[in-house]
């Protein structure tokens, strides 16, 4: 089964850490939704008739869309694709958008999972991030979602924040656990060059976080969420049993997916395509019934390395037998694998390499060392 990703490139305001593609000019929002619906028509054959198991609305801020704008895109999806009757349909949302009325609209639109960008329950941290919501907004929106009947909530947090006391991170986790979301995504703050934080770091206005603090925050996160019964199924993601994100798992387990909208990515096992990250170039091309993307045909080496990189991030691990039978690539007895095992960064059970807690702190580097 396949997945569908919809990128909605609009936000109310720019968060200081964000380098995703978006615009704060929403004047042409409906036009964009109509263009995305046209792209869905143009890309109808990309997944070769596979049943759609997951639909993920990302961005940007999809919770800005009106019921009518959601309907434009949903109508195109159901016209051109077969969607599983129990598909996981996720929408990313900001707390300040989730009024009771809005939540009812989303539910009527068949959204059955919300990914809410809480980021922190500390108002000073939220102001530092330039978020549009407060702690009270965050608590209120979760209560509203439960009252309306949403039974699958994912909450996002950010850790390793410069100039923030450790007690704030501890309190963030405590507040989150009280809310008992079905899923948690937690990310270490990354300072990207083109963001406000990136500019602040260059001018020494923002001091980089120490590696020791980042590691400490991550270890605290793992210990507490696992203790609370969450499965740590991917480096940044935790789910209660039965609530692992199907959409995210499709990425890491290399299932086919189509991405539509500016800056969206698609994958079909043979190639990747990357849609242009420019709203007006996108609109102009779609008006001419052209999907503006770059194509990367995947070599055997690409496929091997991608499998190693993605699989090692998950609880399912890297299947050494699969690597050998599918790509004729063997990791057995390589210096990189020997080093990983000797340093107790990974273990092999049933010919599957999985990272230890210590190894998860170095997941990306371990994968790179094992690359073809």
C-alpha positions as CSV (number, residue, x, y, z in Angstrom):
1,X,0.0,0.0,0.0
2,X,1.1,3.5,-0.8
3,X,1.1,7.0,0.8
4,X,0.1,10.4,-0.3
5,X,1.7,13.6,1.1
6,X,0.2,17.1,0.5
7,X,2.4,20.1,1.1
8,X,0.5,23.3,2.1
9,X,3.0,26.1,1.7
10,X,1.5,28.8,4.0
11,X,2.1,29.9,7.6
12,X,0.8,32.8,9.7
13,X,4.4,33.8,10.6
14,X,7.9,32.4,10.3
15,X,9.2,30.4,13.3
16,X,12.8,31.3,14.0
17,X,14.1,27.8,13.5
18,X,12.1,26.7,10.4
19,X,13.7,26.2,7.0
20,X,10.7,24.4,5.4
21,X,9.2,25.9,2.3
22,X,6.3,28.3,3.0
23,X,4.9,31.8,2.5
24,X,3.2,34.1,4.9
25,X,1.2,35.6,2.0
26,X,-2.1,33.7,2.0
27,X,-3.8,35.8,-0.6
28,X,-3.7,33.0,-3.2
29,X,-4.4,30.0,-0.8
30,X,-7.5,28.8,-2.7
31,X,-5.6,29.1,-6.0
32,X,-2.9,26.9,-4.6
33,X,-5.4,24.3,-3.4
34,X,-6.9,24.2,-6.9
35,X,-3.4,23.8,-8.4
36,X,-2.6,20.9,-6.0
37,X,-5.9,19.3,-7.1
38,X,-4.7,19.6,-10.7
39,X,-1.3,18.1,-9.9
40,X,-3.1,15.2,-8.3
41,X,-4.9,14.6,-11.6
42,X,-1.6,14.9,-13.5
43,X,0.2,12.5,-11.2
44,X,-2.7,10.0,-11.0
45,X,-0.6,7.2,-12.5
46,X,2.5,7.7,-10.4
47,X,1.6,5.0,-7.9
48,X,0.5,2.6,-10.6
49,X,-2.9,2.0,-9.1
50,X,-1.7,1.1,-5.6
51,X,-4.3,1.5,-2.8
52,X,-3.7,4.6,-0.7
53,X,-3.2,3.7,3.0
54,X,-2.0,7.0,4.4
55,X,-2.7,10.6,3.6
56,X,-0.5,13.2,5.3
57,X,-1.2,17.0,5.2
58,X,2.1,18.8,6.0
59,X,3.6,22.2,5.4
60,X,3.6,25.0,6.2
61,X,0.5,24.9,8.3
62,X,-2.4,22.9,6.8
63,X,-4.7,23.8,9.7
64,X,-5.0,27.3,8.0
65,X,-7.1,25.8,5.3
66,X,-10.9,26.3,5.3
67,X,-13.3,23.4,5.0
68,X,-13.9,24.4,1.3
69,X,-10.1,24.4,0.5
70,X,-9.7,21.0,2.1
71,X,-12.6,19.7,0.1
72,X,-11.0,20.9,-3.2
73,X,-8.0,18.6,-2.6
74,X,-9.9,15.7,-1.0
75,X,-12.3,15.6,-4.0
76,X,-9.3,15.3,-6.3
77,X,-7.8,12.5,-4.2
78,X,-10.9,10.4,-4.2
79,X,-11.5,11.0,-7.9
80,X,-8.0,9.8,-9.0
81,X,-6.9,7.4,-6.3
82,X,-8.4,4.4,-4.4
83,X,-8.2,5.2,-0.7
84,X,-8.4,2.4,2.0
85,X,-11.5,2.6,4.1
86,X,-9.4,2.8,7.2
87,X,-6.7,5.0,5.9
88,X,-4.6,7.0,8.4
89,X,-5.3,10.7,7.5
90,X,-3.1,13.1,9.3
91,X,-3.1,16.9,9.4
92,X,-0.4,19.0,10.9
93,X,-1.8,21.8,13.0
94,X,-0.8,24.7,15.2
95,X,-2.6,25.0,18.6
96,X,-3.9,28.5,17.9
97,X,-5.9,27.2,14.9
98,X,-7.7,24.4,16.7
99,X,-10.9,25.9,18.0
100,X,-13.8,23.5,18.7
101,X,-15.4,24.7,15.4
102,X,-12.2,24.1,13.4
103,X,-11.8,20.6,15.0
104,X,-15.3,19.6,14.0
105,X,-14.6,20.8,10.4
106,X,-11.5,18.7,10.3
107,X,-13.4,15.7,11.6
108,X,-16.1,16.2,9.0
109,X,-13.4,16.3,6.3
110,X,-12.3,12.7,7.4
111,X,-9.1,13.8,9.2
112,X,-8.6,11.1,11.8
113,X,-5.2,12.0,13.2
114,X,-3.7,15.3,14.2
115,X,0.0,16.2,14.5
116,X,0.1,19.3,16.7
117,X,3.1,21.5,16.8
118,X,3.3,22.2,20.5
119,X,7.1,22.5,20.6
120,X,7.2,23.7,24.2
121,X,4.8,24.4,27.1
122,X,7.0,27.2,28.3
123,X,5.8,30.7,27.1
124,X,9.2,32.2,27.1
125,X,10.5,29.4,24.9
126,X,7.5,29.8,22.5
127,X,8.3,33.5,22.2
128,X,11.9,32.7,21.6
129,X,10.8,30.4,18.8
130,X,8.4,33.1,17.5
131,X,5.5,30.7,17.7
132,X,1.9,32.1,17.5
133,X,0.5,30.2,20.4
134,X,0.9,30.1,24.2
135,X,1.0,27.3,26.8
136,X,-2.7,27.8,27.5
137,X,-3.5,27.5,23.8
138,X,-1.6,24.2,23.7
139,X,-3.5,22.7,26.6
140,X,-6.8,24.0,25.4
141,X,-6.5,22.6,21.9
142,X,-5.7,19.1,23.2
143,X,-8.7,19.2,25.5
144,X,-10.9,20.5,22.6
145,X,-9.6,17.7,20.3
146,X,-10.4,15.1,22.9
147,X,-13.9,16.6,23.5
148,X,-14.7,16.5,19.8
149,X,-13.6,12.9,19.6
150,X,-10.1,12.7,18.2
151,X,-8.5,9.5,19.5
152,X,-5.2,9.7,17.7
153,X,-3.1,12.7,18.6
154,X,0.6,13.3,17.9
155,X,2.4,16.1,19.8
156,X,5.7,17.7,18.8
157,X,8.4,19.0,21.1
158,X,11.8,20.5,20.6
159,X,14.7,19.9,22.9
160,X,18.4,21.0,23.0
161,X,17.4,24.7,23.1
162,X,20.2,27.3,23.7
163,X,20.1,29.3,26.9
164,X,17.2,27.3,28.3
165,X,17.3,25.7,31.8
166,X,17.1,21.9,31.9
167,X,14.1,22.2,34.2
168,X,12.1,23.7,31.3
169,X,12.7,20.5,29.2
170,X,11.9,18.4,32.2
171,X,8.6,20.3,32.6
172,X,7.8,20.1,28.9
173,X,8.0,16.3,29.2
174,X,6.0,16.2,32.4
175,X,3.2,18.4,30.8
176,X,3.2,16.2,27.7
177,X,2.9,12.9,29.7
178,X,-0.1,14.3,31.6
179,X,-1.9,14.8,28.2
180,X,-1.2,11.2,27.2
181,X,-1.0,11.6,23.5
182,X,-1.0,8.5,21.4
183,X,2.2,9.6,19.6
184,X,5.1,11.9,20.3
185,X,7.6,13.4,17.9
186,X,10.6,15.1,19.5
187,X,13.4,16.9,17.6
188,X,16.7,18.3,18.6
189,X,16.8,22.0,17.6
190,X,18.9,22.3,14.5
191,X,20.2,25.7,13.5
192,X,19.9,26.1,9.7
193,X,21.8,28.8,7.9
194,X,18.9,30.6,6.2
195,X,16.7,30.9,9.4
196,X,16.6,33.7,11.9
197,X,18.4,31.4,14.4
198,X,21.1,30.8,11.7
199,X,21.6,34.5,11.3
200,X,21.7,35.0,15.1
201,X,24.3,32.3,15.4
202,X,26.5,33.9,12.8
203,X,26.4,37.2,14.6
204,X,27.1,35.5,18.0
205,X,23.6,36.6,19.2
206,X,22.8,32.9,19.7
207,X,25.2,30.5,21.4
208,X,25.2,26.9,20.0
209,X,24.1,24.3,22.4
210,X,26.7,21.9,23.8
211,X,26.7,18.3,22.6
212,X,26.6,17.2,26.2
213,X,23.3,19.1,26.8
214,X,21.8,17.7,23.6
215,X,22.7,14.2,24.5
216,X,21.4,14.6,28.1
217,X,18.1,16.0,26.8
218,X,17.7,13.1,24.4
219,X,18.5,10.5,27.0
220,X,16.0,12.0,29.3
221,X,13.4,11.9,26.6
222,X,14.0,8.2,25.8
223,X,14.0,7.1,29.4
224,X,10.8,8.9,30.3
225,X,8.7,8.0,27.3
226,X,9.8,4.3,27.2
227,X,9.0,4.2,31.0
228,X,5.5,5.6,30.1
229,X,4.9,2.7,27.7
230,X,5.8,4.4,24.4
231,X,7.6,2.4,21.7
232,X,10.7,4.2,20.5
233,X,10.2,3.1,17.0
234,X,12.3,5.7,15.2
235,X,15.0,8.1,16.5
236,X,12.6,11.1,16.9
237,X,9.3,9.2,17.2
238,X,7.5,7.4,19.9
239,X,4.1,5.7,19.8
240,X,1.9,3.9,22.2
241,X,1.3,0.3,21.1
242,X,-1.0,0.3,18.0
243,X,-0.3,4.0,17.3
244,X,3.0,4.0,15.4
245,X,2.6,6.4,12.5
246,X,1.8,4.5,9.4
247,X,2.8,7.4,7.2
248,X,6.2,8.0,8.8
249,X,6.8,4.3,8.8
250,X,6.2,4.1,5.1
251,X,9.1,6.5,4.6
252,X,11.5,4.6,6.7
253,X,10.4,1.2,5.4
254,X,10.7,2.5,1.8
255,X,7.1,2.1,0.7
256,X,6.0,4.1,-2.3
257,X,4.5,7.6,-1.8
258,X,3.5,10.5,-3.9
259,X,4.1,14.1,-2.7
260,X,2.1,17.0,-4.2
261,X,2.5,20.7,-3.8
262,X,5.5,23.0,-3.9
263,X,8.7,21.3,-2.4
264,X,7.1,17.9,-2.0
265,X,9.1,14.8,-2.6
266,X,8.0,11.5,-4.1
267,X,9.5,7.9,-4.2
268,X,8.5,4.8,-6.2
269,X,11.4,2.5,-5.6
270,X,13.1,3.4,-8.8
271,X,13.5,7.1,-8.6
272,X,12.8,10.2,-6.5
273,X,11.3,13.4,-7.7
274,X,11.5,16.8,-6.1
275,X,8.9,19.4,-6.9
276,X,10.1,23.0,-7.3
277,X,10.2,25.0,-4.0
278,X,8.7,28.2,-5.3
279,X,5.0,28.9,-5.1
280,X,4.6,31.1,-8.2
281,X,6.8,28.9,-10.4
282,X,4.7,26.0,-9.3
283,X,1.4,27.7,-10.0
284,X,2.6,28.9,-13.4
285,X,3.7,25.4,-14.4
286,X,0.6,23.7,-13.1
287,X,-1.6,26.2,-15.1
288,X,0.2,24.9,-18.2
289,X,-0.5,21.3,-16.9
290,X,3.2,20.6,-16.3
291,X,4.5,19.2,-13.0
292,X,7.7,21.1,-12.3
293,X,10.1,18.6,-10.7
294,X,13.6,17.3,-10.8
295,X,14.1,13.5,-11.1
296,X,16.8,11.4,-9.5
297,X,17.1,7.8,-10.8
298,X,18.4,5.7,-7.9
299,X,21.5,3.6,-8.5
300,X,22.1,0.3,-6.6
301,X,24.5,2.3,-4.3
302,X,21.7,4.9,-3.7
303,X,19.3,2.2,-2.7
304,X,21.7,0.4,-0.5
305,X,22.7,3.5,1.4
306,X,19.1,4.7,1.7
307,X,18.0,1.4,3.1
308,X,20.9,1.4,5.7
309,X,20.2,5.0,6.7
310,X,16.5,4.7,7.1
311,X,16.3,1.3,8.6
312,X,18.9,1.9,11.3
313,X,16.8,4.8,12.6
314,X,13.9,2.4,13.4
315,X,13.2,-0.3,15.9
316,X,12.9,-2.8,13.0
317,X,16.5,-2.4,12.2
318,X,18.7,-3.2,9.2
319,X,18.0,-6.6,7.8
320,X,21.4,-7.9,6.7
321,X,19.8,-10.8,4.8
322,X,17.6,-8.4,2.9
323,X,20.6,-6.3,1.9
324,X,22.3,-9.4,0.5
325,X,19.4,-10.9,-1.3
326,X,18.0,-7.7,-2.7
327,X,21.2,-5.7,-3.5
328,X,23.9,-8.3,-3.3
329,X,25.6,-6.1,-0.6
330,X,27.1,-7.7,2.5
331,X,28.0,-5.9,5.7
332,X,29.3,-9.0,7.4
333,X,32.9,-8.8,8.6
334,X,33.3,-5.2,7.3
335,X,35.5,-2.9,9.5
336,X,32.6,-0.5,10.0
337,X,30.2,-3.2,11.3
338,X,32.9,-4.8,13.5
339,X,33.6,-1.3,15.0
340,X,29.9,-0.7,15.6
341,X,29.5,-4.0,17.5
342,X,32.7,-3.7,19.5
343,X,31.7,-0.2,20.7
344,X,28.3,-1.6,21.7
345,X,26.6,0.9,19.4
346,X,24.6,-1.9,17.8
347,X,23.6,-5.6,18.2
348,X,22.7,-8.3,15.8
349,X,19.8,-10.6,16.4
350,X,18.3,-12.9,13.8
351,X,20.6,-11.3,11.3
352,X,19.1,-7.9,11.9
353,X,21.3,-5.0,13.1
354,X,19.7,-2.7,15.6
355,X,21.2,0.3,17.4
356,X,21.6,0.3,21.1
357,X,20.5,3.4,23.2
358,X,24.1,4.5,23.0
359,X,24.1,3.9,19.2
360,X,20.9,6.0,18.7
361,X,22.9,9.0,19.8
362,X,25.2,8.5,16.7
363,X,22.7,7.0,14.3
364,X,23.5,9.1,11.3
365,X,27.3,8.7,11.6
366,X,27.0,4.9,12.1
367,X,24.9,4.7,8.9
368,X,27.4,6.8,6.9
369,X,30.2,4.5,8.1
370,X,28.3,1.5,6.8
371,X,27.4,3.0,3.4
372,X,28.3,1.3,0.2
